[in-house]
Amino acid sequence: MEAKIGLPKKDLTKSIDDLTVLLANEMILYVKTRKFHWNISGNSFMELHKLFEQHYNSLAKTADEVAERISALGGNAIGSMKNFLKHGEIEENTKDSNTQKQMLDELLEDHQKTMVQIRKAIDEIGDKSNDVVTEDFLTGILKMHENISWQLRKYTN
């Protein structure tokens, strides 16, 4: 059913498309962070194990909120790894093992890529439509990724 919320179809479609990329990125990051949580070892094991758990819980909550926003705009949220990998701008980690440094560096890079995508979406939605709710919604998600990136950077310096 089409959402009649005061926005033209083209604006709804643009927001849904941007949110779909974000949903894919959130889910790929969720799976990767969870994998690293399960497989972390070394000197900072417990600290990083707990940090990654906090991060994947935040990512799971955010992914759910993004999927619900897509639905609120009249779209259908994707829900398979195949579609997440098709629409996402980050890649899954398929290595059998990773060092702490590799995990931290990869997560930081992925959060940074996701922030670039979010900023682009905010700019485009702001310039091309009047979807201020999605624009505001994305700003909150951007803040979460900035905070996680800051935490990860502190380990990589």
C-alpha positions in Angstrom: 0.0 0.0 0.0 1.3 3.4 -1.0 2.2 5.7 1.9 0.3 9.0 1.6 2.4 11.1 3.9 2.6 14.3 1.9 5.6 13.4 -0.2 5.6 12.7 -4.0 6.3 9.1 -5.1 9.7 10.0 -6.5 10.8 11.4 -3.1 9.5 8.3 -1.3 11.4 6.1 -3.8 14.6 8.1 -3.3 14.4 7.8 0.5 13.6 4.1 0.2 16.5 3.5 -2.1 19.0 5.3 0.2 17.6 3.5 3.2 17.9 0.1 1.4 21.7 0.7 1.0 21.9 1.7 4.6 20.0 -1.4 5.7 22.4 -3.6 3.7 25.4 -1.9 5.2 24.0 -2.2 8.8 23.3 -5.9 8.4 26.7 -6.6 6.8 28.4 -4.7 9.6 26.2 -6.5 12.2 27.3 -9.9 10.9 30.9 -8.9 10.7 31.0 -7.4 14.2 29.3 -10.5 15.6 31.8 -12.7 13.9 34.7 -10.7 15.3 33.0 -10.8 18.8 33.0 -14.6 18.6 36.5 -14.9 17.3 38.5 -12.2 19.1 41.6 -13.3 21.0 44.7 -11.7 22.4 45.7 -9.3 25.1 42.5 -7.2 24.9 40.2 -10.2 24.5 37.5 -9.4 27.1 37.5 -5.6 26.5 37.1 -6.0 22.7 34.7 -9.0 23.2 32.4 -6.7 25.2 32.9 -3.7 22.9 32.0 -5.7 19.8 28.9 -6.9 21.7 27.8 -3.4 22.4 28.4 -2.5 18.8 26.5 -5.4 17.2 23.6 -4.7 19.6 23.5 -1.1 18.4 23.7 -2.2 14.8 20.9 -4.7 15.2 18.6 -2.1 16.7 19.5 0.4 14.0 18.9 -2.1 11.2 15.5 -2.8 12.6 14.7 0.9 12.7 15.9 1.4 9.1 13.7 -1.6 8.0 10.7 -0.1 9.8 11.4 3.4 8.2 11.4 1.7 4.7 8.1 0.1 5.5 6.7 3.4 6.8 7.5 5.0 3.5 5.7 2.3 1.6 8.6 0.1 0.7 9.6 -3.4 1.4 12.8 -4.1 3.4 15.2 -6.5 1.9 16.0 -9.4 4.2 18.5 -11.9 2.7 22.3 -11.9 2.9 22.2 -12.1 -0.9 20.3 -8.9 -1.1 22.3 -7.2 1.6 25.5 -8.0 -0.3 23.9 -6.9 -3.6 22.8 -3.5 -2.2 25.5 -2.8 0.4 28.6 -0.8 -0.1 30.8 -2.8 2.2 31.9 -6.4 1.9 31.5 -9.4 4.2 34.6 -10.8 5.9 35.1 -14.4 4.7 38.6 -15.0 6.2 38.9 -18.0 8.6 40.9 -15.9 11.1 41.7 -12.2 11.6 44.1 -10.5 14.0 42.8 -7.9 16.5 44.3 -5.2 14.3 42.7 -6.6 11.1 39.3 -6.7 12.9 39.6 -3.2 14.2 40.9 -1.7 11.0 38.2 -3.4 8.9 35.4 -2.4 11.2 36.7 1.2 11.3 36.9 1.3 7.5 33.4 -0.1 7.1 31.9 2.4 9.6 33.6 5.2 7.7 32.2 4.0 4.4 28.8 3.8 5.9 29.1 7.4 7.3 30.0 8.6 3.8 26.9 6.9 2.4 24.7 8.4 5.1 26.1 11.9 4.6 25.5 11.5 0.8 21.9 10.3 1.5 21.3 13.2 3.9 22.5 15.7 1.3 20.5 14.2 -1.6 17.3 13.9 0.4 17.7 17.4 1.7 18.3 18.8 -1.8 15.9 16.7 -3.8 12.9 16.1 -1.5 11.1 17.4 1.6 11.5 14.2 3.6 12.7 15.9 6.7 11.8 12.9 8.9 14.2 10.6 7.0 16.8 13.3 7.0 16.6 13.6 10.8 16.5 9.9 11.2 19.7 9.5 9.2 21.4 12.2 11.3 20.8 10.1 14.4 22.3 7.0 12.7 25.3 9.0 11.6 25.9 10.0 15.2 26.0 6.4 16.2 28.5 5.5 13.5 30.7 8.5 14.4 30.7 7.3 18.1 31.6 3.7 17.1 34.3 5.0 14.7 35.8 7.2 17.5 35.9 4.1 19.8 37.6 1.9 17.1 40.1 4.7 16.2 41.3 4.8 19.8 42.4 1.1 19.5 44.1 1.6 16.1 46.3 4.6 17.1 
